[in-house]
Amino acid sequence: MNTNTLQPTSWLAKRLGLSVSTIERLRARGEGQLPPHLVIGRNTIRYDVAVVEDWLSVRQGLPRSPVQTPASSLSSAPQKKLFGKRVLPANSA
């Protein structure tokens, strides 16, 4: 098991070619323009690498990875409570 599957905002910014401040602004708007994030503690936000890669694949029109990620294996009710936002089902684009 890879222990580096959760990455900070700086990793996502680099992966998407955006600044950290842009990522934070888009996340604050909450318009679904970024992949789902995990809130850990009071001020810690992390992104699951597999979820981000799947999100990018969908945005690029590529098929999704056949491996189910831990975040997508959760039921929708806990995800709504965990993220505080509506989470789209795994089969919707």
Buried (B, 14 or more C-beta within 10 A) or exposed (E): EEEEBBBEBEBBBEBBEBEBEEBBEBBEEEEEEBBBBBEEEEEEBBBBBBBBBBBEEBEEEEEBEEEEBEBBEBEEEEBEEBBEEEBEEEEEE
